[in-house]
Structure formats: structure tokens, C-alpha cells
Amino acid sequence: MLYKREVNPNRVNLLTDLQFDGQSGQTRMNLSAQYILKQSRISIGVDSDLTMRTTIESNVSQGVQLSISAELPQLKQEGCRFGLGLTMG
């Protein structure tokens, strides 16, 4: 089940996602927010495993986009992930 709420149209969106597996009885939940700025988009989310994810996408110039993302797992003691991306064209 997915629910999306536009707090400020074309600016701020809140999303929730709830999944239930009838065979195993497991549930998963995801809460996220998206902020759309003039030349950037910021996405922040946390799931039922308390894994936090953040992505920042910015249009540097026409045809060039910079993406920065990070993932921080809380319950699974894995390492943090960090990524950079540059799209041209």
C-alpha cells in the first residue's frame, strides 16, 4: 500500500509504503520525504530496518547533473555507503 501526500505542490512530498507478505507474515515499511528546489532535489527516507537513505540531485548546468547519495544501516551493523555520480548529456 502506497500513500503520497503533496504538502506543498511541486515542492514537498511525503510518502509511506507498507508491504505485507502473507506467507511469511513479515511486514516492511518505508517513510520518505522529497524536497524539490529550484535546481536540486533532496530525498530522505527510513525503512523498517532503520536504514536511512539520502539522495541529493543537482543540475549543475544544462545537461550536467550531480548526484550524491548515502545509506546508513542501523540494525544491520554493515558499513555505511556513499556514492557520487555525474551525468553529462
N, C-alpha and C positions, 0 to 999 in steps of 0.2 A: 504494500500500500504506500503510495507516494502522495505527499501533500506539499504544495508550493504556495507560499504567501508572498505577494508583492507588497512590501511595506511602503516603499516609495517607487512608483512605476518607473522602469528603466534606470533605477539606481540601486535599490536594496532589495534582495530576495532572500527569504528564509525557506529552507527545505527540510523535510523529515521523510525518512524512508524506513518502513518496518517490514521485515520479511519473516515468515514463519514456515518452517519445514515440518509438515505433518508426520512424516515417517520417523524422524529423529527427535522431534519435539524441541528443536533449537530455534531460538529467535535471534535476529540481528537487527540492530537499529543504527541509523546514521542521522546525525544532525549537522546541518551546514548552513552557512551564510555566504552570500555573494554581494560584493560591493562593486558597482560599475562607476568608474570615474571618467574623466574626460579622455585620457589616453591609456588608462590602465584598468585592470580587472583584478580584484582580490577575492580569493575563495578560501574559506576557513571551514574545517569540518572535524568532527569527532565521531567515532563509531562505538559500538557496544564493547569492544575490546579496549576502549580508552586510547585508541590510536588517533593522534592529532595530525591533520594534514593541512598544509597551507600552500597555495599557489598564487604567485603574482605574475601577471602577464602585462607587458607594457609595449606599446607601439613607439619605438624609438624614433623612427622616421617612416616615410611612406615605403611600404614593402619590407620593413625590418621590424621584427618582433622579438623581444627578450622575455624569456620565461625563467622564473626562479621558483623551485618547489622544495618542500621539506616535509619529512614524515618522522614523527616521534612516537614509537610504540611504548605504552606504559606497562601493560600487563605482561607482554612477552618481552623478556629482557634482551631483545636484539638491539643492534646498533641503530643509530639514527641514520636517515638517508637524506641526502641533499643533492639537488641537481640544478644545472644551468642549461638553458637552451637558447639558441639564436637561430631564428628562421629568417631567411632572406629570399625574397621573390614573391 
